[in-house]
């Protein structure tokens, strides 16, 4: 495994745990509002290799109890299950962030993961605008998490034009019956597509209204706004 970056301490990425965040390079999607686009579009060295990452974690073990692996898209890398197993064997709580397009790799990861965050980016009809050629794998991942034993959340960043009022019933059907669903505010800063850097985010009131409409599909709604 190699990584494009590390955030040594995070208080927000793992529910109720202090974590270190590792960022994997590359992604199968091209979301125009992506903030990590530099490691997605053209990942460049210096990379952090697996051995160095583990050494950093070991030195900080008295401060950090959990590791979050995000991206980019971690499950793009076939070696990710073995790396997560190493983390688990070292006693860390492990969280994996994913866009859900590699369900077979995800299934290999699940024995070594304590929490999964799945990005449900928009309604299925709009995924083509993110670079997705199909959505069958995403639907498979949704079912794997819904019917599995690993703790998880589905989350949607509310980007105007991608998450609008007419998308809510379609997103609702995708996440129906989920354990937890979160709406996250869109931040218009340093996005892949420069036009999104001046896009006005939804107000907190609008997002709260969106949440009310999703409550008929999911009982536990979280707002990160």
N, C-alpha and C positions, 0 to 999 in steps of 0.2 A: 504494500500500500504506500501511496504517497499523498501528501496533503498540500494544499495551496496556502494554508494559513492556520493559525491557532489563536484562540482567545482564551487566555489562561484562566480567567475567572469570570463567571456569569452568575447572576442571581435570578435571572428570568427565564432561561432556556429550558431548565428541567424543573417540573413542578415540585416546589418545596425542598429543593436541593441546591447546594452550591456545585457548580459544574465547570468543567473545561470544555470548550467547543472546538472541534476539529472540522475543517472545511475541505471537502474533496473537490478536485477539479473536474470540469466538464459537466454537460447536461444534455439530455435529448431534446429539451424544449428551449424555446427562445421567447420567453415572456417579455414583452416590450417594457414592462415596469420593473424588471429585475434589478435589484441593487448589487447583486454579486456577479454582475455580467462579465467583469474582467476575468474571473476564474472559470466562467462558462464558455465564453466565445473563443478565447485564445489564451489558455492557461500557460503561464511562463514561469521558468525557474527564477529564483531558487525554490525548490520544493522541500518540504519537510518529510524525510523518510520515516518509515514505521518505527525503526529502532530509536531514532531521535525523539519521536513523539512519545514513545513509551518511557524514555528516560526523563523527559520533562514531567510527565504525569507522576512518575515515581518520586521525584524530588518534591512535588507539591501535594503528596498524598495526605499529609496531615491537615491540609487546608481544603481539599476538594474530595468529595465523595462520589461524584458522578461525572460521566463523560457523555457529551452530545456529539453525534456525528451528523453533519449536515453538508450542504454543498452550495452550488452545484447539485448533482444528484448522486448520493452515495451508492445506490443499488445499481448504478451503471457499471460499477467495478465488481467483477466476479470474485475478487479476493476479499471483499468486505466481510463475509461471514467468518472467515478465519481470524480476521483482526478483531472483530467483536467478541469472539470466543476468548481471545487473549485478554481483552479488557475484563470480561466477566470472571475469568480465572484469577485475575489479580484483585478481585473484590470490589470492582466499581459497579455502581448502578449505571445502566447503559440506556441511552435514548437515541432513537434513529429518526431523522426527518426524511421524508420521501415524497415524491410526486406520484408514486403508485404505478409506474409504467413497467416495472420489472418484478412482477409478483413471484416468480420462481426464485429469484435471488432473495427477495424479502422473506419467503418461507424458510430459506436456509438460515436467515439471520435470527428469526424469532426465538429459537431456543436460548439465545444469548442476549436478549433485549428485554428491558423492563418496561419500556414505554415507546410507542410509535406515534409520531405526528404526521398525519397525511394531509397534504394540501389538496383540497377540492377547489380548484381555481375558479371555476365558472360552470355554467351549464354545458352539457356535452356538446351542444351545437356550436359553441364558441371555441372549443379546444383547438380546432384547426388554425385559428388565429394565433395560437401559441406555438405552432409548429408540430402539433400532434397529427400523425397520419391515421391513427385509430384510437379508440377509447376502450376496447374490450379488455385490455390488461388492467386499466384503471378500475373498471367494474369488478374484475376478479379480485384485485387488492382490497377493495371496499368490503367484499364479502368475506375475504380471509380475516380481516380485522374484526368485523361484526360478529363472526361466529367463533373467533379464537379466544384464547385465554390471556393474551398479553394486553395490558392496559394501553389505551390509545385515545387520541382525539382526532376529529376531523376539523380542519380550519380553513377559513376562506378570507383572503385579503380583499377588502371591498374597494376595488378599483372601478371608478366610474367608466362606463362603456363596456366593462367585462362583467360586473355584478350590478345589474339594474333591477328595478322592481319586477320586470317580467321574467327575470332569471330565477327569482326566489322559489317559486313552486318546483322548478326543475331541479334546482340544487337541493331543495327539501326532499324530493323523492330519492335522490342519490344518497343522502345521509340519514334517511328515515330509520328510526330505531337505534341510531348510534348512541354510544355511552355518553359522549361529550361532543359538543360542536362549539367552535369559537369563531367569532368575527374579529378580524384584525384591521386596524386602520391602515390605509394606504398613505405612504409618505412620499411626497413628490420631490425626491432628491437623488441626483446622480443615477438616473435610470438608464437602461440600455437604449431605449428610444428617447431621444432628447425632448420630444414633444410632451412626454409624460412628466418632465421636470417642472412644467408650468401648469400641470393639470390640477385643478382645485379638488381636494378630497371632499368626501361627503361630511356633513356635519355630524356631531355625536348624536343629535336627535334623530337624524335620518337613519343612522346605523341601528339605533335602539328600536326604531320602527321596523327595520328589516328583521331584527331579532324576534320581535313579537310575531311576525308572520312565520318564522321558522319553528316557533314553539309547538306548533301542531305536529311537527315531524320528530323533534328531539326534545326531551324533557330538560336536559341540563345544557343551558346556553351560557357561554362566557363572552364577555366583551373586552377587547383589548384596544381601547380607543382613547 
